[in-house]
Amino acid sequence: MDTSNSPDGIGDLQRDLWTLQSDGIVGKKAAFSRDWAERMREDMMTAFWSAIQRPGGAVGRGPRRWYVEIHPEEFGGFADLVAHPWVVAMCENALGKDYQIVEIGFDVPFQGAKYQPWHRDFPSPADTYVDRRITSLAFNLTGVDVTDDMGPFEIAPGTQFEDGRAWKHEMFPSKGIWPALQERAVRKFPQLGDISCRSALTIHRGTEHGSPIARPVMVLGVDAPGAGHAELHDLMVTQAYYDALPESVREHLVCRVVDRLVPVTQKHDIEGLVMGADPV
């Protein structure tokens, strides 16, 4: 994509969209203040200690690693995140003007977390492996300044368009191709306030976590119309919270409006991640 003649500001967006299409992941440095990100971390850890005490509240994603879906109201920065100009621009341009916000949650590994098997978040649709169209995005925001001993996220750029239908659950590449994934793998070391945006189909994994410091990362899931991943989640908001959201947010939020929030029982359990894996 040629951006040399683009106006100021538009060129940066076009480069980010090109990088997303090419690599399957792109980042925005310092999108939020460090103070904002530290408050996000506090919200995540408060929600974790609540979720881990109830059945189905925290789903294992490998040894000493969990995933927790939350209510938007449990994250004080939810409205800031979904209305951030870069997030909105990436969603509109990659997924279409009628994109759908379907998931908010976080992944958190603790000391002792092991390598995950290489995987994608769900099977690829033909729209992606045939037509090379991205139909879902995952935005990640770190709760810490990531260092090498914190089990950094590892991703194999350019794998978002791999077919994958022959893989286990259409999500887990066979170990025979792990060395090829490792050759192209990139580890990510985001800092507080950074955002990354990736196709949920780009092959990735968490790595071994040796630090005593937990590494929570917020996950915002967004779909193109018809992608269907809202069925894997159950976003709930109260009427007062919903009414207070900007219309520009409400029109994209796929949720139930309820009188009283009840704990989230997660529907999207990635069975193949439970045991962890040996590194390549």
C-alpha positions as CSV (number, residue, x, y, z in Angstrom):
1,M,0.0,0.0,0.0
2,D,1.6,3.3,-1.1
3,T,1.2,6.0,1.6
4,S,3.8,8.4,0.3
5,N,1.1,10.9,-0.9
6,S,-1.2,10.6,2.0
7,P,-2.0,13.6,4.2
8,D,-0.4,13.9,7.6
9,G,-2.1,11.5,10.1
10,I,-3.8,9.5,7.3
11,G,-0.4,8.1,6.3
12,D,0.2,6.6,9.7
13,L,-3.2,4.9,9.8
14,Q,-2.7,3.4,6.3
15,R,0.7,2.1,7.3
16,D,-0.8,0.5,10.4
17,L,-3.5,-1.1,8.3
18,W,-1.0,-2.4,5.8
19,T,1.1,-3.8,8.7
20,L,-2.0,-5.5,10.2
21,Q,-2.8,-7.1,6.8
22,S,0.8,-8.1,6.2
23,D,2.0,-9.2,9.6
24,G,-1.3,-9.9,11.4
25,I,-0.3,-7.5,14.2
26,V,0.5,-3.9,14.7
27,G,1.0,-1.6,17.8
28,K,0.3,1.9,19.0
29,K,2.8,3.2,21.5
30,A,1.7,5.3,24.5
31,A,-1.9,5.3,23.5
32,F,-2.8,5.9,27.1
33,S,-1.0,7.4,30.1
34,R,0.9,5.1,32.5
35,D,-1.5,6.2,35.3
36,W,-4.5,5.0,33.2
37,A,-2.8,1.7,32.5
38,E,-1.9,1.2,36.2
39,R,-5.6,1.6,37.1
40,M,-6.4,-0.9,34.5
41,R,-4.0,-3.4,36.1
42,E,-5.7,-2.8,39.5
43,D,-9.1,-3.6,37.9
44,M,-7.8,-6.7,36.3
45,M,-6.2,-8.1,39.5
46,T,-9.3,-7.3,41.6
47,A,-11.5,-9.1,39.0
48,F,-9.1,-12.1,39.0
49,W,-9.2,-12.7,42.7
50,S,-12.9,-12.6,42.6
51,A,-13.2,-14.9,39.5
52,I,-10.7,-17.5,40.7
53,Q,-13.0,-18.3,43.7
54,R,-16.0,-19.3,41.7
55,P,-16.5,-22.2,39.2
56,G,-16.1,-21.1,35.6
57,G,-14.9,-17.7,36.7
58,A,-11.3,-18.1,35.6
59,V,-10.5,-20.6,32.8
60,G,-7.1,-22.3,32.7
61,R,-5.0,-21.5,29.6
62,G,-2.1,-23.6,30.8
63,P,-0.2,-24.1,34.1
64,R,-0.4,-21.0,36.3
65,R,-2.2,-19.1,33.5
66,W,-5.8,-18.0,33.4
67,Y,-8.3,-16.1,31.3
68,V,-11.1,-14.1,32.8
69,E,-14.0,-12.5,31.0
70,I,-15.4,-9.4,32.8
71,H,-18.3,-7.0,32.7
72,P,-17.5,-3.7,31.1
73,E,-18.5,-2.0,34.4
74,E,-15.6,-3.9,36.1
75,F,-13.1,-2.0,34.0
76,G,-13.1,1.7,34.7
77,G,-11.4,2.5,31.4
78,F,-13.7,0.5,29.2
79,A,-15.4,3.5,27.6
80,D,-12.0,5.2,27.1
81,L,-10.6,2.1,25.3
82,V,-13.5,1.4,22.9
83,A,-13.7,5.1,22.0
84,H,-10.0,5.6,21.5
85,P,-9.5,7.2,18.0
86,W,-6.9,4.6,17.0
87,V,-9.0,1.6,18.1
88,V,-12.1,3.1,16.3
89,A,-10.1,3.7,13.1
90,M,-8.6,0.3,13.1
91,C,-12.0,-1.3,13.6
92,E,-13.8,0.8,11.0
93,N,-11.1,0.3,8.3
94,A,-10.3,-3.4,9.0
95,L,-13.8,-4.7,9.9
96,G,-16.3,-2.1,8.5
97,K,-18.4,0.7,9.9
98,D,-20.7,-1.7,11.6
99,Y,-18.1,-3.6,13.6
100,Q,-19.2,-5.3,16.8
101,I,-17.6,-5.2,20.2
102,V,-18.1,-8.8,21.5
103,E,-15.6,-9.5,24.3
104,I,-13.7,-7.8,27.2
105,G,-11.5,-9.9,29.4
106,F,-7.9,-10.5,30.4
107,D,-5.2,-13.1,30.4
108,V,-2.9,-13.4,33.3
109,P,0.2,-15.7,33.7
110,F,1.9,-16.0,37.1
111,Q,5.4,-17.3,38.0
112,G,5.6,-20.9,36.8
113,A,3.4,-20.5,33.7
114,K,4.8,-22.7,30.9
115,Y,5.0,-22.3,27.1
116,Q,1.7,-22.6,25.4
117,P,1.4,-24.7,22.2
118,W,1.3,-22.5,19.1
119,H,-2.3,-21.7,18.4
120,R,-4.9,-19.3,17.0
121,D,-8.0,-18.2,19.0
122,F,-10.6,-20.0,16.9
123,P,-10.9,-21.7,13.5
124,S,-10.4,-19.6,10.4
125,P,-13.4,-18.8,8.2
126,A,-13.1,-19.1,4.4
127,D,-13.4,-15.2,4.3
128,T,-9.9,-15.2,5.8
129,Y,-8.0,-18.3,4.4
130,V,-9.5,-17.8,0.9
131,D,-10.3,-14.2,0.5
132,R,-7.6,-12.9,2.9
133,R,-10.1,-10.7,4.7
134,I,-9.7,-10.1,8.4
135,T,-13.0,-10.5,10.2
136,S,-12.0,-10.3,13.8
137,L,-9.5,-8.2,15.9
138,A,-8.0,-8.6,19.3
139,F,-6.7,-5.5,21.0
140,N,-4.2,-6.2,23.9
141,L,-3.1,-3.8,26.6
142,T,-0.4,-4.8,29.1
143,G,-0.8,-4.2,32.8
144,V,3.0,-4.1,33.3
145,D,6.2,-3.1,31.5
146,V,7.0,-6.5,30.0
147,T,10.5,-7.9,30.6
148,D,12.1,-11.1,29.2
149,D,11.4,-13.1,32.3
150,M,7.6,-12.3,32.3
151,G,6.6,-14.9,29.7
152,P,6.3,-12.4,26.8
153,F,3.7,-12.9,24.1
154,E,5.3,-14.6,21.1
155,I,3.7,-14.3,17.6
156,A,4.5,-15.6,14.1
157,P,3.8,-12.7,11.8
158,G,2.0,-13.4,8.5
159,T,0.3,-16.6,9.7
160,Q,-3.2,-15.1,9.9
161,F,-4.1,-16.4,6.4
162,E,-2.9,-20.0,6.9
163,D,-5.8,-22.4,6.1
164,G,-5.6,-24.5,9.3
165,R,-8.4,-26.8,8.5
166,A,-6.1,-29.9,9.0
167,W,-4.9,-28.7,12.4
168,K,-6.3,-30.1,15.7
169,H,-9.6,-28.2,16.4
170,E,-8.5,-26.1,13.3
171,M,-6.5,-24.0,15.8
172,F,-3.4,-25.9,16.8
173,P,-0.6,-26.5,14.2
174,S,1.1,-29.8,14.3
175,K,4.5,-30.0,16.1
176,G,6.1,-30.7,12.8
177,I,5.7,-27.1,11.7
178,W,6.6,-25.6,15.1
179,P,10.3,-25.1,14.1
180,A,9.2,-23.0,11.0
181,L,6.9,-20.9,13.3
182,Q,9.8,-20.4,15.7
183,E,12.1,-19.2,12.9
184,R,9.7,-16.3,12.2
185,A,8.5,-15.7,15.8
186,V,8.8,-12.3,17.4
187,R,8.5,-11.6,21.1
188,K,6.6,-8.5,22.2
189,F,7.7,-6.3,25.1
190,P,5.0,-3.6,25.4
191,Q,5.1,-0.9,28.1
192,L,2.2,0.5,30.1
193,G,-0.1,2.5,27.9
194,D,0.7,0.7,24.7
195,I,-2.0,-1.1,22.6
196,S,-1.5,-3.9,20.1
197,C,-4.1,-4.9,17.5
198,R,-3.9,-8.3,15.9
199,S,-5.9,-10.7,13.9
200,A,-7.1,-13.4,16.3
201,L,-6.0,-15.9,13.7
202,T,-2.3,-15.0,13.7
203,I,-0.5,-17.9,15.3
204,H,0.9,-17.1,18.7
205,R,1.6,-18.4,22.2
206,G,2.5,-17.3,25.7
207,T,6.0,-18.2,26.9
208,E,7.6,-19.4,30.1
209,H,7.0,-17.0,33.0
210,G,9.8,-16.9,35.6
211,S,9.2,-13.6,37.2
212,P,7.4,-13.3,40.6
213,I,5.4,-10.4,39.0
214,A,2.2,-11.4,37.3
215,R,1.7,-10.1,33.7
216,P,-2.0,-9.3,33.2
217,V,-3.1,-8.2,29.7
218,M,-6.5,-6.8,28.8
219,V,-8.2,-8.2,25.7
220,L,-10.8,-6.4,23.7
221,G,-12.5,-8.6,21.0
222,V,-14.1,-7.0,18.0
223,D,-15.9,-8.7,15.0
224,A,-16.9,-7.8,11.5
225,P,-20.7,-8.2,11.0
226,G,-21.5,-11.9,10.7
227,A,-18.2,-13.2,12.2
228,G,-20.3,-14.8,14.9
229,H,-18.0,-14.7,17.9
230,A,-20.6,-12.9,20.1
231,E,-22.1,-16.4,20.6
232,L,-18.9,-17.4,22.5
233,H,-19.4,-14.5,25.0
234,D,-22.1,-12.9,27.1
235,L,-21.4,-9.2,27.6
236,M,-23.8,-7.7,30.2
237,V,-24.3,-4.1,31.3
238,T,-26.8,-2.4,33.6
239,Q,-29.3,0.0,32.2
240,A,-27.7,3.0,33.9
241,Y,-24.2,2.1,32.6
242,Y,-25.6,1.5,29.1
243,D,-27.4,4.9,29.1
244,A,-24.3,6.7,30.2
245,L,-22.2,5.3,27.3
246,P,-21.8,7.6,24.2
247,E,-24.1,6.6,21.4
248,S,-20.9,6.0,19.3
249,V,-20.1,3.2,21.7
250,R,-23.6,1.8,22.2
251,E,-24.2,1.2,18.5
252,H,-21.2,-1.2,18.4
253,L,-21.7,-3.0,21.7
254,V,-23.2,-6.5,21.5
255,C,-24.6,-7.0,25.0
256,R,-27.5,-7.8,27.2
257,V,-28.9,-4.9,29.3
258,V,-29.8,-6.3,32.7
259,D,-31.3,-5.1,36.0
260,R,-28.5,-6.8,37.9
261,L,-25.1,-8.1,36.9
262,V,-24.4,-11.8,37.5
263,P,-20.9,-13.4,37.4
264,V,-19.7,-14.3,34.0
265,T,-19.6,-18.1,33.2
266,Q,-17.2,-18.4,30.3
267,K,-18.3,-20.1,27.1
268,H,-15.0,-20.0,25.2
269,D,-12.8,-22.6,26.8
270,I,-9.7,-23.4,24.6
271,E,-9.2,-27.1,25.6
272,G,-5.9,-27.5,23.9
273,L,-4.2,-24.8,26.1
274,V,-4.9,-26.4,29.5
275,M,-1.7,-28.6,29.7
276,G,0.8,-26.3,28.3
277,A,3.6,-27.5,25.9
278,D,7.3,-28.1,25.6
279,P,9.2,-25.3,23.9
280,V,10.8,-25.7,20.5
